[in-house]
Amino acid sequence: MRQPPKLVSVVIPAYNARGVIDEQLEALAAQDYAGDLEVVVGDNRSTDGLGDHLADHPLRERLRLRYVDAPDVQCAAHARNAGVAASNGEFLAFCDADDRAHPGWLSALVEAAREFDMVSGGLETGSINAPEIAERVIMAPPERGFEFPGFLAFASGSNCGVWRDVFDAVGGWDESFGHAGEDMDFSWRTQLAGYSLGHAPEAMTAYRLRTSYRALWDQSVSYGEVDPLLYARYRADGFRRNLLALPVVAVLLVIRNPLLPRAVTRLPRGQWLTYLARAVGRVRGSIRHRVWFV
């Protein structure tokens, strides 16, 4: 069992987050964690004046808040890596600028990390999204954690923690993944390198969802596009295709088409859209990466 860290670095990747980041910073200031922490924001090409906003932020001293410019690669992975490079903590905690950590988030994450090399936390959508938005995405119960069926567990990049020596050993976040999949890749590389991944359901974060159908579609397509890439990289390690996935999804898309009455489909329009978008993304990703994974 590891000793508690002397300093925790909370790293937040941000892109045009001036309008939402204050809610997350206030949540971090309200944490019940008794140890020392610092907050490092990696700014990934923001154009909304985020740097100026943070320069004289009222929570700057309390959170030991620092701003890092991270413009080289347009992705959260690069912003996280830049934030880590500028941080000083022995333990690294990651959250997103537009979410809201529950008061016990960091305490639970750090406590679980005494037994594990990397820790995932739970996500909930009910407290930060309108009901009609929250119903669009099915979120795994916090106590279950995340896993790709038939393969290894993983942590969401919006809520996880890892010891710095482990982070350095596995090479940090892979910036080639772009807008999705880097959290699964990082989690799997960590475990395949012999390190442990634990789950702390009490380390809860309120996860903000996309509010427009267009944004939801784009995000879901991105998730689908990265699945074939993950399969290509990890099939030698046991990552398998589900050969029934395509016919099952095809049937679901037909019989639960939102053009039919809701009483018949019993599926919110947003959920149907995410299934369709992910299927489209998988086809695109299969073509792009020259591997069949739908």
C-alpha positions in Angstrom: 0.0 0.0 0.0 1.3 3.4 -0.9 1.6 6.3 1.4 -0.7 9.3 0.9 0.7 11.8 -1.6 2.3 15.0 -0.3 0.7 16.9 -3.2 -2.1 16.1 -5.6 -2.1 17.8 -9.0 -5.6 18.2 -10.5 -5.1 18.6 -14.3 -7.9 20.1 -16.4 -7.8 20.2 -20.2 -9.8 23.1 -21.5 -10.9 24.5 -24.8 -13.1 27.6 -24.9 -14.2 26.8 -21.4 -14.5 30.3 -19.9 -18.2 30.1 -19.6 -18.3 26.8 -17.7 -15.0 26.3 -15.8 -15.9 28.4 -12.8 -18.4 25.8 -11.7 -15.7 23.1 -11.8 -13.2 25.3 -10.0 -15.8 26.1 -7.3 -16.4 22.4 -6.9 -12.7 21.8 -6.5 -12.5 24.5 -3.9 -15.3 22.7 -2.0 -13.6 19.3 -1.9 -13.4 17.7 1.5 -9.8 16.4 0.7 -7.6 17.4 3.6 -4.2 17.2 1.8 -2.4 19.7 -0.3 -3.5 20.1 -3.9 -2.8 22.3 -6.9 -4.9 22.8 -10.1 -3.3 23.1 -13.5 -5.4 24.1 -16.5 -4.0 23.1 -19.9 -5.5 25.5 -22.5 -5.9 23.8 -25.9 -6.2 26.7 -28.3 -9.0 28.6 -26.6 -10.2 31.8 -28.3 -12.6 33.0 -25.6 -10.1 34.7 -23.3 -9.7 31.8 -20.9 -6.2 32.7 -20.0 -7.1 36.3 -19.0 -10.1 34.9 -17.0 -7.8 32.6 -15.0 -5.0 35.1 -14.5 -6.9 37.0 -11.7 -9.4 34.3 -10.7 -10.7 34.7 -7.2 -9.8 31.0 -6.4 -6.3 31.3 -7.8 -4.5 31.3 -4.5 -6.8 28.8 -2.7 -6.4 26.3 -5.5 -2.8 27.1 -6.3 -4.3 27.6 -9.8 -2.0 27.7 -12.8 -2.6 28.2 -16.5 -0.5 26.4 -19.1 -0.7 27.2 -22.8 -1.0 23.9 -24.8 -1.5 24.8 -28.5 0.6 22.3 -30.3 -1.9 19.5 -30.9 -5.7 20.0 -30.9 -6.8 17.3 -28.4 -7.5 16.8 -24.7 -4.6 14.4 -24.5 -2.1 17.1 -25.4 -3.6 19.5 -22.9 -3.4 16.9 -20.2 0.2 16.1 -21.0 1.1 19.8 -21.0 -0.6 20.2 -17.6 1.2 17.2 -16.2 4.5 18.5 -17.4 3.9 21.8 -15.5 2.6 20.1 -12.3 4.4 19.1 -9.2 2.2 16.4 -7.5 3.1 12.8 -6.8 -0.5 11.9 -7.7 -2.3 13.2 -10.8 -6.1 13.6 -10.9 -7.9 14.4 -14.1 -11.3 16.1 -14.6 -12.9 18.2 -17.3 -13.5 21.9 -17.4 -17.3 21.6 -18.1 -18.1 19.0 -15.4 -18.6 19.3 -11.7 -16.8 17.1 -9.1 -18.8 16.0 -6.1 -17.4 17.1 -2.7 -15.9 13.7 -1.9 -14.4 13.2 -5.4 -10.7 13.8 -4.6 -10.7 12.1 -1.2 -12.2 8.9 -2.6 -9.8 8.9 -5.6 -6.7 9.4 -3.5 -7.8 6.8 -0.9 -8.4 4.2 -3.6 -5.0 5.0 -5.1 -3.2 3.8 -2.0 -4.0 0.3 -3.2 -4.0 0.8 -7.0 -1.6 2.4 -9.6 -4.5 4.0 -11.4 -8.1 4.7 -10.3 -11.3 5.4 -12.2 -14.2 7.3 -10.7 -18.0 7.2 -11.2 -20.0 9.5 -13.5 -23.6 10.7 -13.2 -25.6 12.9 -15.5 -28.7 13.6 -13.5 -27.6 16.6 -11.4 -25.9 18.7 -14.1 -28.2 18.1 -17.1 -31.8 18.8 -17.8 -33.9 15.6 -17.7 -34.5 15.6 -21.5 -30.8 15.8 -22.1 -29.8 13.2 -19.4 -32.0 10.6 -21.0 -30.1 10.7 -24.2 -27.1 8.8 -22.9 -27.2 5.5 -20.9 -24.5 5.9 -18.2 -23.2 2.8 -16.5 -24.0 2.6 -12.7 -21.2 4.3 -10.7 -20.4 1.1 -8.8 -19.7 -0.9 -12.0 -17.0 1.2 -13.6 -16.3 1.0 -17.3 -15.1 -1.8 -19.6 -15.2 -2.7 -23.2 -17.2 -6.0 -23.4 -14.8 -8.9 -23.4 -11.7 -6.8 -22.7 -10.1 -4.8 -20.0 -11.6 -2.2 -17.7 -10.8 1.5 -18.4 -11.1 4.9 -16.8 -12.9 7.9 -18.3 -10.4 10.7 -19.0 -12.9 13.0 -17.3 -12.6 11.3 -14.0 -9.5 9.3 -13.1 -6.2 9.4 -11.2 -2.8 7.9 -11.6 0.5 8.0 -9.7 3.1 10.2 -11.5 5.7 7.4 -11.7 3.2 5.2 -13.4 2.2 8.0 -15.8 5.8 8.5 -16.7 6.5 4.8 -17.1 3.7 4.3 -19.7 4.4 7.5 -21.6 1.4 9.6 -20.7 -1.6 10.2 -22.9 -1.3 9.3 -26.6 -2.0 12.5 -28.5 -2.5 10.6 -31.8 -6.0 9.6 -30.8 -7.5 13.0 -31.4 -11.0 13.5 -29.9 -11.8 10.1 -28.5 -10.3 6.8 -27.3 -7.3 8.2 -25.5 -8.6 7.2 -22.1 -9.2 3.6 -23.1 -5.7 3.4 -24.7 -4.1 4.9 -21.6 -5.9 2.6 -19.2 -5.1 -0.5 -21.3 -1.4 0.4 -21.8 -1.2 0.9 -18.0 -2.7 -2.5 -17.2 -0.8 -4.3 -20.0 2.5 -2.8 -18.5 1.7 -4.7 -15.3 0.1 -1.9 -13.3 -3.3 -2.1 -11.5 -6.5 -0.2 -12.3 -9.0 0.1 -9.5 -12.4 1.8 -9.3 -13.7 4.2 -6.7 -17.5 4.7 -7.2 -17.5 7.3 -4.5 -15.2 9.5 -6.6 -18.1 10.9 -8.4 -18.3 13.6 -11.1 -21.3 15.2 -12.6 -20.8 14.7 -16.4 -22.1 17.4 -18.7 -23.7 16.1 -21.9 -23.9 17.7 -25.4 -27.1 19.8 -25.5 -27.7 19.8 -29.3 -28.4 16.8 -31.5 -25.7 17.9 -33.8 -23.1 18.0 -31.1 -24.3 14.6 -29.8 -24.1 13.1 -33.3 -20.5 14.4 -33.8 -19.3 13.1 -30.4 -20.9 9.7 -31.0 -19.4 9.4 -34.5 -16.0 10.1 -33.0 -16.5 7.4 -30.4 -17.4 5.0 -33.2 -14.5 5.9 -35.4 -12.0 5.1 -32.7 -13.3 1.6 -32.0 -11.6 0.0 -35.1 -8.3 1.7 -34.2 -8.5 0.3 -30.7 -9.3 -3.1 -32.1 -6.3 -2.9 -34.5 -4.0 -1.9 -31.6 -5.2 -4.4 -29.0 -6.5 -7.5 -30.8 -3.1 -9.2 -30.2 -3.8 -8.6 -26.5 -7.2 -10.2 -26.5 -9.5 -7.4 -27.7 -12.2 -9.2 -29.7 -14.9 -8.2 -32.1 -18.5 -9.0 -31.2 -19.8 -10.6 -34.4 -23.4 -10.1 -33.3 -23.1 -6.4 -32.7 -23.9 -5.3 -36.3 -27.2 -7.3 -36.7 -28.3 -6.4 -33.2 -27.8 -2.7 -33.8 -29.4 -2.9 -37.2 -32.5 -4.5 -35.8 -32.6 -1.9 -32.9 -32.3 1.0 -35.4 -35.2 -0.3 -37.4 -37.7 -1.3 -34.7 -36.9 1.7 -32.5 -36.9 4.3 -35.2 -38.1 7.6 -33.7 -40.5 8.0 -36.6 -42.6 5.4 -34.8 -44.6 6.4 -31.7 -42.6 6.6 -28.5 -45.0 4.2 -26.9 -43.9 1.6 -29.4 -40.1 2.3 -29.5 -39.7 3.1 -25.8 -36.4 4.7 -26.7 -35.6 8.4 -26.5 -34.7 10.1 -29.8 -31.2 11.0 -28.5 -30.4 7.4 -27.6 -31.4 6.2 -31.0 -29.3 8.9 -32.5 -26.2 7.8 -30.5 -26.6 4.2 -31.7 -26.8 5.3 -35.3 -23.9 7.7 -35.0 -21.7 5.1 -33.4 -22.5 2.6 -36.1 -21.7 5.2 -38.8 -18.5 6.0 -37.0 -17.4 2.4 -36.9 -17.9 2.0 -40.6 -15.9 5.2 -41.2 -13.2 4.0 -38.8 -13.0 0.6 -40.4 -12.4 2.1 -43.8 -9.8 4.6 -42.4 -7.9 2.1 -40.4 -8.3 -0.8 -42.8 -9.7 -3.2 -40.3 -13.3 -4.4 -40.0 -14.9 -3.5 -36.7 -18.6 -2.7 -36.7 
